[in-house]
Amino acid sequence: MATKASTKADRKTHRAAQDQRTKKETASAAATPSRDALELLEEDHRKVEEMFDEFDELEDDDKRRGQLAKQICRELTVHSQIEEEIFYPRAREATKDDELIDEALVEHESVEHLIEEIEDMEPGEDLFGARIRVLEEMVKRHIQEEEEELFPELASAGMDVEAVGQELAKRKQELMAEMPE
């Protein structure tokens, strides 16, 4: 069984490789502003994983932990909303896999409930850190299921990931502009 330190090291190595790909994609994105849906969602996944890792490293800085918790909640709220409004309906159409999409929606409900609890707390309160860690575990499990089960299924189902990616990017931009910092 992997230790927490080795798991974090593995994630950092994975993120470093992903960062290199993202930098290349960002450079080409200047010429081509669109990303496909799977790339956009994976980019969101890596971003929130990095924020969770940073939160885990903070121990005695309640102010920074509070700021980071707000960022995590904001990112997850917007990500969930674009998946629920746009991505999941298109994925359901393409795959006809109601069970996988239904499970994802139930996972979103649980995450949203935990986000509400976290947003009503202060960083120094009892169970604040525990709630963030439980949120992290739930989100990472959800990410794994999406990336290992749903995304490959979509790749073979013929969903127009470019068009869906454009819709997701546009809606995400709108929602981020509406969200308080």
N, C-alpha and C positions, 0 to 999 in steps of 0.2 A: 504494500500500500504506500503510495507516495506521501511524503510529508508536505505540510503546508508550504514550507520554504521551497521545496523542489517543484511543487505545483506552481508557485508564483514565478519561479525562475523559468519554468517551461512556458508560462503565459507571457513573460517578458520577451523571451526569444521569439515566440509566435507573433507578438505585437511588433517586434522590431522588423521582422520579415514583412508583416502586413503594412507597417509604416513605409517601408521602401516601396511596396506596390502602390500604396496610397499616394506617395509623393510623385511617382511616375504618372499615376492616373490624374492627379491634380494638375500636373504640367500639361497633359494632353486635354484635360478638361477646359483649359483656357481656350483651346481651339474648338472643343466639342463640349458644350456646357451640360450635356445630359449624361447621366449614369443610369445603368439599368437598375431595376428595382432591387435585385439581390445585392448588387454592389452598395447601393445606398443603405439598405438595411444592415448589411454586414459592417459598414462604416459606423453606423450608430451603435452596433453591438460592441465594437472595439473601443469606441469612445467611452461608453458607460463602464465597460470592464476596467479601463484605465482609471476612471474616477473611483470605482470601488477599491482598486488596489491602493490608490493614494489615500483614501479614507482609512483603510486598514493600517497604513503606516503612521497615521497621526494618532497620538495617544493623549497628549496633554494640551492640545490646542483646541479648546471647545469652539472658539470663534471660527477657526478654519474648518473644523468638522461641520459646524452648522452651515457655513457657506457651501461646502462641498455637498452636503446632504440636500440642500435646496437645488443645486445644479443637477444632481442625480435625479431627483424627483421631477424636475422640469423636463429633462431629456426623456425620461421614461414616459411621462405623461404625453408628450408630443408624439413620441415614437408609437406608443400604444394607439393613439387616436388615428394616426395615418394608416396604421395596419388595419384597424377596425373599419375605418371609413372606405378605404381604397383597396389595400393589399389583400385582405382576407376574402372579400367578396370575389375579387378576380381569381384568387387562388382556388376558391371553392368551385367556381365555374370551370376552370382549367383542369383541375384534378378530379373533381367529383368525390373528393375525400372529405366527406362531412365530419367524420370522427376526428380526424387530425385538426381540422379548423375549429370544431367545437371545443376540443381540449385546449387549444390555444386561447380561445375566447374566455374560457373559465379561468385559465391561468392569469389572463389580463385582469379579470375581476378581483382575484386575490391580490395581485400586485397593486391595483388601484386602491384597494381597501388599506393595505399596509402603508402606501404613500400618504393617504389621508391621516393616518395615525402619526406618522413621522412629521408631517407638516404641522400638526397640532402640538408638537413637543419642542422643548429646548434641548440643545446638545448635552448639557450636564445632567439632565434628568435620568432617573433610573430607567433602564431598558432601551434608552435611545440607541446606543451602540448595538445592542442585541437585535433591535428591529432592523437596523441597516444591514447587519450581517444576514439576517433571515431574508430580507429583500434581495440581497446579493445572491444568496443560494438559489432563490426562486428564479431570479432573472437569468442566472447562468444556466440553470437547467432548461429554461424556456429557450434560450439562445441555442443551446446544444440541439434540442429537438428540432428547432426551425432549420438550422444549418445542416443537420445530418439527415433529416427525414423530409421536411417540406421542400426545401430548396432543390434538392436533387429530383424530387418528384415533379416540381415545376419545370425544371430544365428539360425533362422529357415529355412534358404535357403540352408544350407549344404555346405557353402564355407569352404574350408580347411584352417581355420584361422591359424593353426600351420605353414603350408608351406608358406603362405603369410606373416606371421610374420617373418619367417626367411629371406625371400626376402627383406622385409622392413628394418629389422635390418642391413642386409649387405649393402644395398644401402644407408641407413642413415649414416652408419659409413664412407662409401666412400665420401659422400657429405660433411660431417662435416670436414673430413680431407682436403678437397679441399677449404673450405670456409676460408676467412681471419678472424682472431680473432678480 
